[in-house]
Amino acid sequence: MTIHYVDGRHSGLFQPLTISNGHITLEHRVVHAPLTRNRGEPLHPCTPDHPNRIWIPGDVVVEYYSQRATKGGLIISEGIPPSLESNGMPGVPGLFIPEQAQGWKRVVDAVHAKGGIIFCQLWHAGRATIPQMTGSPAVCPSASVWDSPAECYSHPPVGSTTPVPYANHPPIEMTVEHIQQTIGDYCRAAQLAMQIGFDGVEIHAGNGYLPEQFLSSNINKRQDAYGGSPERRCQFVFELMAEVAKVIGEHNLSIRLSPFGLFNQARGEQRLETWSHLCEGLKRDLPLLSYVSFIEPRYEQIFGYEEKDKFLESWGLLDVTLDRFRQIFGSTPFFSAGGWDDQNSWGVIESGKYDALLYGRYFTSNPDLVRRLKEKLPLASYDRTRFYGPFEDKTFHYTDYPAVEQ
């Protein structure tokens, strides 16, 4: 259903929404999606002999979030590594040392000063990194070698200009002790996030990163309690969510899922069985989750819609929707991300299909995206060449996009 409004203010997008089991009321449903932008400041000077592996949020990151904060509007942070071994890319500020906590507190305070709400997304890259990045082996549910010898890590290591194939650095299989240690890392980061003022925590369990590596049959080859069937492949996510909920409170916790994604070679089968079991378990065990956030089935970082459709068709899922998961979660606020813009957003909330929509790329180039949608003003185009730093000039096409009146 598409509804045409003279302006957007009468749209369901601009009706209030309660999340966090009644503790937070959003004034609108235009949500800033989590966006990795690699604009952190290095903790120390970086040389080939002494590479920097830790970044902190500096002034430019504070300015970026402040520019996009609105009264009663929800921002989900970029993926924040809860440990050194979890970081998948240079320039990404984590949350495991005091300097990082101080930097993120400045971000949180700047968003709150504008009346905004901000959740901390915790992100563990798992096998989607290389030892030159973290200083330790990449980790994974199984020692699953990247199945494309040509696919390379996103950034050449410090002191080199040559891309590194993932397959050259197979991950190590996580022991049960390592799994528990990793859950502890998430819990500590989540607790710290709440202490410095984040309004909640989102676990990134999509896009082929560590939690989804456990969910994916082509990556997770374990035969213990954490693998071997759709049910056991969900066990890590169940334990992770339960433990973080104990630390920060169930209503402060949320999760992001991409049941039909292919990013980072998540090529697992039994998609509906696995994610249905996962969602049923989460709804049963954690009924007070703040919200759940899903990526649209046909949306993909690396493929166009036609290419993605070929994969969906090969699984017999060409016409699949998120309706099954919406039904499972019932009254839990249900968010959708993936390709929403100023043309296709109208009437979606009114249809009852979703409770809020996430915008990523258009938020990069429109710091005042909320106003532009509300007043039906044209959107500025984004520059995908400036999505992922690090860059020498951190501000160009990051914090220098003008608001409409400028």
matplotlib code that plots the C-alpha trace (Angstrom):
import matplotlib.pyplot as plt

x = [0.0, 1.4, -0.2, 0.5, 0.6, 1.0, 3.6, 5.0, 3.8, 0.4, 2.2, 2.5, 6.2, 5.6, 3.4, 4.9, 6.1, 6.9, 9.9, 11.9, 8.7, 7.2, 10.4, 11.1, 8.6, 9.9, 8.3, 8.8, 9.7, 12.5, 15.4, 19.1, 20.5, 23.8, 26.5, 30.2, 32.1, 35.7, 36.2, 37.7, 41.0, 44.0, 44.9, 48.6, 50.7, 50.7, 53.8, 54.4, 56.5, 53.9, 50.5, 47.6, 44.8, 42.5, 40.4, 38.4, 35.5, 36.8, 35.3, 34.2, 32.3, 30.6, 29.6, 28.2, 25.8, 24.8, 24.0, 21.6, 19.9, 16.3, 13.9, 12.5, 14.4, 16.3, 19.9, 21.5, 25.3, 27.7, 28.9, 31.1, 33.6, 33.4, 37.0, 40.2, 39.8, 36.3, 37.2, 36.7, 38.0, 40.4, 39.1, 36.2, 35.9, 35.4, 34.2, 36.7, 39.1, 38.4, 39.5, 36.8, 34.2, 35.0, 34.7, 31.3, 30.0, 30.6, 28.6, 25.8, 25.7, 25.6, 22.7, 20.8, 21.4, 19.3, 16.6, 17.6, 17.8, 20.8, 21.4, 24.9, 25.2, 27.7, 29.5, 31.9, 33.4, 34.3, 36.1, 35.6, 38.9, 42.6, 45.4, 47.2, 44.1, 43.6, 47.0, 45.4, 43.9, 40.4, 37.8, 34.8, 32.5, 34.6, 37.9, 36.0, 38.2, 36.8, 35.4, 36.6, 40.4, 40.1, 38.0, 40.2, 40.0, 38.7, 42.0, 45.6, 47.6, 49.6, 52.7, 51.4, 49.4, 48.5, 45.1, 45.1, 42.9, 40.8, 41.6, 45.3, 44.4, 41.9, 40.1, 40.6, 37.6, 36.4, 36.6, 33.6, 35.8, 36.5, 32.7, 32.0, 34.8, 33.4, 29.9, 31.7, 33.2, 29.8, 28.4, 31.1, 30.7, 26.9, 27.2, 29.7, 27.4, 24.6, 26.9, 28.0, 24.4, 23.4, 19.7, 20.0, 22.1, 21.5, 23.3, 24.4, 23.5, 23.3, 25.5, 27.7, 29.4, 30.0, 26.5, 25.3, 28.4, 27.0, 23.6, 25.0, 25.3, 28.1, 30.3, 29.3, 30.4, 30.4, 28.8, 28.5, 25.8, 26.6, 26.1, 24.9, 21.2, 19.2, 18.3, 21.8, 23.2, 20.9, 22.4, 25.2, 22.7, 20.3, 23.1, 24.5, 21.2, 20.2, 23.5, 23.5, 19.8, 20.9, 23.5, 21.5, 17.9, 15.8, 13.9, 17.2, 18.3, 17.5, 18.8, 19.5, 19.0, 19.4, 17.7, 18.2, 21.6, 24.7, 27.2, 30.5, 29.7, 26.8, 25.5, 23.7, 20.6, 17.5, 16.9, 13.3, 13.8, 16.8, 15.6, 12.1, 13.5, 15.7, 12.9, 10.5, 13.1, 13.9, 10.2, 9.6, 12.7, 13.0, 9.5, 10.3, 13.1, 13.1, 12.7, 13.8, 15.4, 15.4, 17.0, 14.7, 15.1, 15.9, 18.3, 22.0, 25.2, 27.1, 24.4, 21.7, 18.1, 18.2, 21.3, 19.9, 16.6, 18.6, 19.8, 16.4, 14.9, 17.5, 16.3, 12.6, 12.2, 11.8, 8.6, 9.7, 8.9, 9.5, 5.9, 6.7, 9.0, 6.6, 4.0, 6.3, 7.3, 3.8, 3.7, 7.5, 8.3, 9.5, 11.9, 12.8, 16.0, 17.0, 16.3, 13.8, 13.7, 11.4, 9.4, 8.6, 8.2, 4.7, 1.8, 4.2, 3.6, -0.2, -0.3, 0.9, 3.7, 6.4, 6.6, 9.6, 11.9, 15.7, 17.5, 21.2, 22.7, 20.3, 21.2, 24.8, 24.0, 21.0, 21.8, 18.2, 16.6, 13.8, 12.8, 13.1, 10.8, 8.3, 8.2, 8.6, 11.8, 14.2, 17.0, 20.6, 22.5, 25.1, 28.7, 29.4, 33.2, 33.2, 31.3, 34.2, 37.4, 39.9, 40.5, 43.0, 40.1, 37.6, 35.0, 34.6, 31.2, 30.8, 30.0, 30.0, 26.7, 24.5, 21.0, 18.3, 18.2, 22.0]
y = [0.0, 3.4, 6.5, 9.9, 12.8, 16.5, 16.4, 13.7, 15.0, 13.2, 9.9, 7.1, 7.8, 10.8, 9.2, 8.3, 4.8, 3.3, 1.0, -0.5, -1.9, 1.5, 3.2, 5.2, 7.0, 8.0, 11.0, 9.7, 6.4, 7.6, 5.7, 6.2, 2.8, 1.6, 2.8, 1.9, 5.0, 4.4, 8.0, 7.2, 8.7, 6.3, 5.8, 6.2, 7.0, 4.1, 2.6, -0.7, -1.8, -0.6, -0.6, 1.1, -1.3, 0.8, 3.9, 6.3, 8.6, 12.1, 15.5, 14.6, 11.6, 13.7, 16.2, 13.6, 12.1, 15.5, 16.8, 13.9, 13.9, 15.0, 15.4, 12.0, 10.4, 7.1, 6.7, 3.3, 3.7, 2.2, -1.2, -0.9, -3.7, -5.0, -6.3, -5.9, -9.3, -8.5, -5.4, -6.0, -2.7, 0.1, 3.4, 1.8, 3.0, 0.2, 0.2, -1.7, 0.9, 4.1, 6.5, 4.9, 5.2, 8.9, 9.5, 7.6, 9.5, 12.8, 11.3, 10.3, 13.6, 15.5, 13.4, 13.9, 17.6, 17.7, 15.6, 12.4, 8.8, 6.6, 2.8, 1.2, -1.5, -4.1, -5.8, -8.8, -9.4, -13.1, -14.5, -11.3, -9.8, -10.7, -11.1, -7.9, -6.0, -7.4, -8.8, -12.2, -15.0, -14.4, -16.5, -18.4, -21.2, -23.5, -23.2, -22.5, -21.2, -18.4, -20.2, -17.7, -17.5, -14.1, -12.3, -9.8, -8.0, -4.4, -2.6, -3.4, -3.8, -0.9, -0.4, -2.3, -1.5, -5.1, -6.5, -9.6, -12.6, -13.8, -17.4, -16.8, -16.5, -19.1, -18.5, -20.6, -22.6, -21.1, -23.4, -23.4, -21.4, -18.8, -18.6, -17.8, -15.3, -13.6, -13.4, -11.8, -9.2, -8.3, -8.1, -5.8, -3.5, -3.4, -2.5, 0.2, 1.5, 1.9, 3.5, 6.2, 7.0, 5.0, 4.5, 0.8, -1.8, -3.6, -6.9, -7.1, -10.6, -10.1, -9.5, -12.6, -11.4, -13.7, -14.4, -15.1, -17.2, -19.5, -19.4, -20.2, -23.9, -23.3, -21.7, -23.4, -27.0, -27.8, -31.0, -29.9, -27.8, -24.9, -26.6, -29.5, -28.5, -25.3, -25.5, -25.9, -23.3, -20.8, -21.6, -19.0, -16.2, -17.4, -17.5, -14.1, -12.4, -13.9, -13.0, -9.4, -9.1, -10.1, -7.4, -4.4, -5.4, -7.1, -3.9, -2.2, -4.8, -5.3, -7.4, -6.9, -9.9, -10.5, -13.9, -13.9, -12.1, -13.2, -10.7, -12.1, -15.4, -16.3, -19.0, -21.2, -23.2, -23.9, -20.2, -20.2, -23.1, -21.6, -18.0, -19.1, -21.2, -18.3, -15.7, -18.1, -18.7, -15.0, -14.0, -16.8, -16.2, -12.4, -11.1, -7.6, -6.8, -3.1, -3.8, -6.2, -4.9, -6.8, -6.4, -6.8, -10.2, -8.7, -6.1, -6.9, -4.9, -6.6, -7.6, -5.8, -6.9, -9.1, -11.0, -11.4, -12.7, -15.6, -16.7, -16.5, -18.4, -21.1, -21.6, -21.5, -18.2, -15.7, -14.3, -14.5, -11.6, -10.8, -11.5, -14.8, -13.0, -10.1, -12.7, -14.4, -11.2, -9.9, -6.8, -6.4, -3.2, -4.4, -2.4, -2.8, -1.7, -1.9, 0.5, 2.8, 6.3, 9.3, 7.4, 4.0, 4.8, 6.1, 3.9, 1.2, 2.1, 2.5, -1.0, -2.5, -4.3, -2.6, -0.2, 1.9, 2.2, 2.5, 4.8, 4.5, 5.9, 8.9, 9.8, 10.1, 12.9, 14.4, 15.4, 16.8, 13.7, 13.7, 17.2, 16.5, 13.5, 15.3, 18.3, 16.3, 18.1, 16.6, 14.4, 15.0, 12.2, 10.2, 9.6, 5.9, 6.5, 8.2, 5.6, 3.7, 5.4, 5.9, 9.1, 11.9, 14.4, 12.8, 15.6, 15.5, 13.9, 13.0, 16.1, 18.7, 17.9, 20.9, 21.0, 22.1, 25.8, 26.1]
z = [0.0, -1.0, 0.5, -1.0, 1.5, 0.6, 3.3, 5.6, 8.9, 8.6, 7.9, 10.4, 10.3, 12.5, 15.1, 18.5, 19.3, 22.6, 23.0, 25.9, 27.4, 27.9, 29.3, 26.1, 23.8, 20.3, 18.8, 15.3, 13.6, 11.3, 12.8, 12.1, 11.1, 12.4, 10.0, 10.1, 8.9, 10.3, 11.5, 14.9, 16.2, 16.7, 20.3, 19.4, 16.3, 13.8, 12.2, 10.5, 13.5, 16.0, 14.3, 16.1, 16.8, 19.0, 18.0, 20.1, 19.1, 18.6, 17.8, 14.3, 15.5, 18.2, 15.6, 13.2, 15.7, 17.1, 13.6, 13.1, 16.5, 16.8, 19.7, 20.4, 17.5, 17.8, 16.6, 16.6, 16.8, 14.4, 15.3, 18.4, 19.1, 22.7, 22.6, 20.6, 18.9, 17.8, 15.7, 11.9, 10.5, 11.1, 12.4, 14.3, 17.9, 20.4, 24.0, 26.1, 27.4, 29.4, 26.6, 24.4, 27.1, 27.5, 23.8, 23.5, 26.6, 24.6, 21.7, 24.0, 25.8, 22.4, 21.2, 24.5, 24.4, 21.2, 22.9, 21.0, 22.0, 21.2, 21.4, 21.4, 18.8, 19.8, 16.9, 16.8, 13.4, 14.2, 11.2, 9.1, 10.1, 9.8, 12.4, 11.1, 12.2, 15.7, 16.6, 17.2, 15.1, 13.7, 15.6, 14.4, 15.5, 13.3, 11.6, 8.3, 5.6, 3.5, 0.4, -2.1, -2.4, -4.1, -1.5, 0.4, 3.6, 3.2, 4.0, 3.3, 6.5, 7.8, 5.8, 2.8, -0.3, -1.1, -0.1, 2.0, 1.0, 4.0, 3.0, 3.8, 7.4, 8.4, 11.7, 14.8, 16.2, 19.4, 22.5, 24.9, 27.3, 24.5, 23.8, 27.4, 27.5, 24.4, 26.0, 29.0, 26.7, 25.4, 28.9, 30.1, 27.1, 27.5, 31.1, 30.3, 27.6, 30.0, 32.6, 30.2, 29.3, 26.2, 26.3, 25.4, 23.6, 20.3, 19.6, 15.9, 15.0, 11.2, 8.2, 8.5, 11.7, 14.7, 16.0, 12.4, 11.8, 14.5, 12.8, 9.3, 8.4, 5.9, 8.5, 11.7, 11.4, 15.1, 16.5, 20.1, 21.9, 19.6, 16.2, 14.1, 13.8, 13.3, 17.0, 18.3, 15.9, 17.8, 21.2, 21.1, 20.4, 23.0, 25.7, 24.6, 24.7, 28.1, 29.7, 28.4, 29.5, 33.1, 33.2, 31.7, 31.9, 29.2, 28.3, 27.5, 25.0, 21.3, 18.4, 14.7, 12.3, 8.6, 8.1, 4.3, 4.1, 2.1, 3.4, 4.6, 2.8, 5.1, 2.7, 5.2, 4.4, 6.5, 6.7, 7.8, 10.2, 11.9, 12.2, 13.2, 16.0, 17.0, 17.1, 18.9, 21.5, 21.9, 22.2, 24.8, 26.9, 26.5, 25.9, 27.1, 24.5, 23.6, 19.8, 17.1, 13.9, 10.6, 7.2, 4.2, 2.4, -1.0, 0.3, 0.2, 0.7, -2.2, -4.7, -6.6, -6.3, -9.4, -8.2, -4.7, -6.2, -7.9, -4.5, -2.9, -5.9, -5.5, -1.9, -2.9, -1.1, -3.9, -2.5, 1.2, 3.5, 7.1, 8.0, 9.7, 12.1, 12.6, 13.6, 16.1, 17.8, 18.1, 20.2, 20.3, 18.3, 14.9, 12.7, 9.1, 7.2, 3.6, 0.8, 2.4, 0.9, 0.3, -2.3, -0.7, 3.0, 2.8, 4.1, 5.5, 9.2, 8.6, 7.0, 10.3, 8.6, 10.6, 13.6, 12.4, 9.4, 9.4, 7.1, 6.5, 3.3, 3.1, 6.7, 5.6, 3.2, 4.9, 8.5, 8.6, 7.0, 9.5, 8.6, 4.8, 5.1, 7.2, 4.9, 1.6, 0.7, -1.8, -0.5, -1.2, -2.9, -0.9, -1.9, -1.4, -2.0, 1.4, 3.4, 4.8, 6.0, 7.4, 5.5, 6.1, 5.9, 8.2, 7.7, 3.9, 3.1, 6.7, 8.7, 5.9, 4.2, 4.6, 6.1, 3.6, 4.6, 4.1]

ax = plt.figure().add_subplot(projection="3d")
ax.plot(x, y, z, "-o")
ax.set_aspect("equal")
plt.show()
